[in-house]
Amino acid sequence: MTQRENYLRAVEFRRPEWIPGIIYPQPAAWQQYRDDLMAVARRHPTTIITKEQRDGLKPRTGGVQPGSVDYDDTGPAYRKVYGSYREGDEYPDNWGCVWRNISSGLLGQVITHPLADWQALDNYQPPDPLTQTQYGQRDCWEEAAAVIRQAKQLHEVAIAPAYPDDSLFERLQYLRGFENLMIDLLTAPPQLSGLIDMVVDYNVTLARKWTQIGADVVLFGDDLGTQTAAMMSPSTFRQWLKPAYTQMFQTCRRGGAHVHFHCDGNILELADDLIDTGLSMINAMSTTNTIDGLAETMKGRVCLDLGMDRQHVFPKGSPTEIREHVKEAVTKLGSPAGGLMMRAEVNADIPLENIEAMADAMEEFREYYQ
């Protein structure tokens, strides 16, 4: 069975042959470990994703090739979205939000919110989603379509690398500022509906474009949870965000693409409403939600792209503890019908031996539920 067919079977609960498992080293990890991390990646070519592959520039088939990573270069997609990833750099994104990097190799934070004052909305012009995407000025949809075609020709899933983790909620807070936005959600100023519509229209246009050129999956992402609970009540989510997500996600589904939604934090109380929006996969965290919590609220209802514990087990645990963590996830969330994937994000705090232990465990248990 090909990678693409197995992936789609897992998403669609059509009995995949194995549980897809992916490890994503961040730029900081490549910059710290360099050739040592490359050596680990070469031993696990179908599990550990290189920087170029994460950028959507190269398919995974064929594994990791020597010399394929310039450890200090974050790649064109990262540079255009998030600048150079160098400490102290400041740069505007396509919405006019100014970012500052505070640590090399890690994503920065927004320091200037162009719509912090509602009066600025009167003259504000959002970016054109087809020529001013997160990747900057571009008219390279032919190139994007070629990448989609190549992935399918190589029997890999064609994923649209269209969205960093700011699809709606986070884009709104980048524009307004976090405190302003949270107050907005409670006080309902008259400008809020129009601002949400502006961001949704941008995303819907991009989603239509990606489905038109044949993407199997379109990526969205927002962090809606804290360590212990969602950032808003379910009623607030239903009032302001659920209709917007539904419009965005259903655009993809009607166009024949699945929706992958990344969401950090504890989101268990939003599970029912998120599933209602029409997403196909949710990248939920095992740490904040717990494996038992996800089993109770989401198992069998939506494909879980499980974020492995990167706060405790992955950075601080022993290889044995990592193995047991993966085994528990597969035992409690896996099913012969499908509906489970696993992913682990690698930053500079993850020991090399733990990176290899995670790859070993994912490969060992990927057929365990059968």
N, C-alpha and C positions, 0 to 999 in steps of 0.2 A: 504494500500500500504506500502511496506517495505521501510526502509531508503535507501537501495541500489537502488531499482527500482525508487523511487522518485528522488534521486540524478541523476541517469542516464537520466531520462526523462527531468530533468531541463537542463542538459548539451546538450541533443540532440533535444531540442525543441519539446518534445512529450507530452506536457500538464501534468506537474507534479501536484500533489495535493496541495503541499505547496512549498514555497520558502525556501530552506535550509538556515539556519542561525547559525553561529558558533562563539563563543567567546573563544579566546585563551589567558589565563593568562600566562605571561612570568615568568621565575624563580624569577625575582625581585619582582613581585607582590605576588607570593606565600610566599616568604621570609618576605615580609612586613606585609601582612594581615593574613596569617596563618589560624587559625581556623575560623576567621570571613569570609574569602573568601570561605573556605570550606562550611560554612553554606549557603552562597549564591549559591554555585555550587549545593548543594543538593536540593535546591528549583528549580533548572533549569537543571535537569540531561541530557536532550537531547540538550541543547544549550551551556553550558559551558564545555569546554574540560579540563580534568586534565592533569597534567604533564606526567603521564604514557601514557595516550591516545595520547597526542601530539607526544610522542616519537615513536608511532606506536607499542607500546608493548601491549596495551589492546584495545579491541573494545569498542564502546560507549554503546552498548546494556546493559541495567541494571543500567545505570547511575553511579553516584559517590558514592562509598562506604566509610564509616567511616574508617579512618586510612590508606587510600590508598595513601596518599601523605606524604613523608618525606620532609618537606618544605625546608630544607637546602641542600638536595641532589638533584642535577639537573638531575639525572638519567643517565643510561649508555650511551644512544645515545648522550646526550649533553656533557658528560664528554669526550667521545672519539672524538667528533668533535671539541669541543670548550674548552676543559680543564674543570676546576672546576667552572668556572664563578666567581672566587674569585679575588678581586682587587689585582693587582700586579703580578698575575701568568703569566708566559710566557711558551709557549709550541709550538712545531712544528706540523703542520698538515702533512698529508700523501704526500703532494707535496714538503715539505721542507720549506714552508712559516712559519715564526715564528710569533705567535700571542702574544699580551699582553692584559690582561683584565685591564681596567681602572676603572671599577665600578662593585661591586659585583652584581650578578644576571643579568647582561647585557652582550651581546656579545662584545668581545674586538675588536682589530684592528691589522692588519698585520704591523709589524715593520721591518721585514727582507724579502726582495724580492730576491729569489735565482737567478733570471735571470735579475736582474737590469743591469748587464753588458752582452751584447750579447755573449761575448766570453765564458761565462759559459754554453751556450747552447750546445757547442761541446761535453761536457762530461756529460750532464744532462740526467738522466733516470727518466721518469715519473713513477708514481706508477702503479702497476698492478691493473686494475679496478675490478678484481674478487677476489683478495686476500688482497688488500691494499686500501680499499675504505675509505670514510670519517670516517667510524667507526673504522678504524685501521685494524690491521691484523685480517682476519676473513676467516673462511671456513664454514660459517653457513648458506649457502643458503638453506639447508634443513629446518632450523628453519624459515627462511624468507618465504619459500613456505608454511610452516604450518600456519604462521600468515595470509597469503593470503587466504588459504583454510578456516581457522576459521572465517574470516570476512564474506566470502560468505555464510558459513553455518549459520551464525547469521543474514544473510540478510542485511549486511552492505557493503558499497562500499570498495573494496580492493585497498587501496592506497599504492603505493611504497614509503616508506620514504627514498628515495635514495639520495636526493640532498639537501644540505643546499643552501643558496642563493648565489651560486658562480658557476653557471653552465658553463658559457662561458666568458662573458665580465668581470665579477668580478674575475674569476680565472685568466684571462689574466693580470688584473691589480695587483692581489696579486703576480703573478710571476714577472712582469716587474716593478711594481710601477705605480701609477695612471698617474703621469705626463709623464713618459716615454711612457706609452701605448697611451695616447692621441696624443703625437707627432708621434708615430709609425703610427697611423691611418691616419695621414696627409702626412707623408713623405714616407711611404711604404718601409721600409727596407726589404732586401731580406729574412731575417729570419722570418718575421711576418707570412707569409702563412704557413710555417712549424709549427710554434708554435700553430697557430689556429687549424691546422689539428691534432696536438698532443692532444689538449683538446677535440676536437670533437670525435676523436677515442675512448678516454676514456669514454665519455658519451654515445656514440653509443653502446659500448660493454655492459655497465651497463643497458642501456635501453633494449637491446635485452634480457638480462638475466631476467629482471623484467617481460617482456612480456611473456617469456617462462614459468615462474612459475605462470602466470595467473593474474597479476595485472590489475585492471580495469583502474587505473589512474597512470601515472608517473609524479612526481613533478620535475619541473625545476624552477630556479629563478635567476634573475639578476636585479639590479636596474639601469635602463637606463635613468632616468630623474632627473632633478633638480627641484627646487620649481616652476620654470616658463617655462621650455622647456626641450627638450631632450638633452642629453649630447653630441650628435653629430648630424650632418645634416642627413636628409633622404638619401642623395646620399652616404655619408660615411657608413651609416648602410647597405645600399644595397650592397656596394662593399665588405665589410669585414664580417659582422655579419649575414646578412640575409641568405646567402647560408649555413652557418654553422648551424644556428637554423633550417633551413628547413631539413637538413640531419638528425639532432637529432630528431626532432619532427615527421618526416615522418617514421622514424624507429619504433617509438611507434605506430603510426596509422596503419602501415602495420602489426604490430604484434597484433593488436586488442585492444590496450589500448588508452585511451584518454590522452591528454597532458594538465597539469595544469601549467601555467606560472605565477610566481609572479614577479611583476615589480613595484617598487616604483617610485615616481616622476611623472612629467608631460610628458606623452608619446603620446599626441594626434597626433602630426605630424608623428609619426611612426605607427599609428593605421593600416593603409592599409597594410603596409609591414609586420607587425606582424601577422595580420590575414592571409596573404598569406602563411606564413610558415607552416600552418596546425595545429596550436594550437587549443585546444578545449575550454579551459577556460583561462581567463586572470584575475589575481588578481590585479586590477588597483585601485588607490587611489581616493576616492571622493574629498579629500582636494585639491590636486594639479591639478587634471584634471577637477574638478567640475562635478556635476551630469549632468548638461546641456551639457557640453562638451562630456561626455561619451555617453549620449543619442544621440547626433548628429553624433558621429563617429563610435560607436560600437554596439549600441542597435540593436538586431535582427540579427547581423552578426556573433557574437561569444558569448558564455556564459560569462557573467560578474560575477566574484566573487568579489563583490564590497568591497573594504576596507573602512570601516566607518571612519569618520573624527576623527582621533586620535591626531590631533594637536590642535584643537580648541573645537569642540562640545563635544567630549567624555571626555577629561580631565577637561574642564572649564565650560561646559554648565550645565544648570539645567536639571533635569529629564524631564521636559516639552520640553525643546529644543532638547533633545535626541530623544524623541518620535516624534517630528516634523521632525527631520532629517531622521529617518527611514521611516516615512510616505512619505516624499518627494522622497526618493530613490525608494520605491516600486511603487509610482504613476508614476514617470517619466521613470523608467527603467524596471518595471515589465510588464509581459504579460501572459495571460492564456496559451500561447504556451510554455512558459519557458524562459530560457536564463538569469536568474538572481539568484545569491546566494549572501549572505551577510556574512561578517566576521569582527570581531572587535578584535584587539590586545590590551591586557591589560598589561601595565607596572605600576610601582609603583606610577606614577603621576595620575592615574585614581582613583577618590574617590569610595569607596565601593558602595555608593548609586547610582552612575552612572553606575557601572557594572550591578547592578540589574535593573536599568532603561533600559539599553540597551537590556538585556535579555527579560524583559517584552515587550519592543517594538517589538523586532524581533518575539516574539511569538504572539503578538497581530496582526501584519500586515502580517504574512506569507501567509495568504490567501486573503489579501485585494484586490489584483488585480482582483479576480474573482467576 
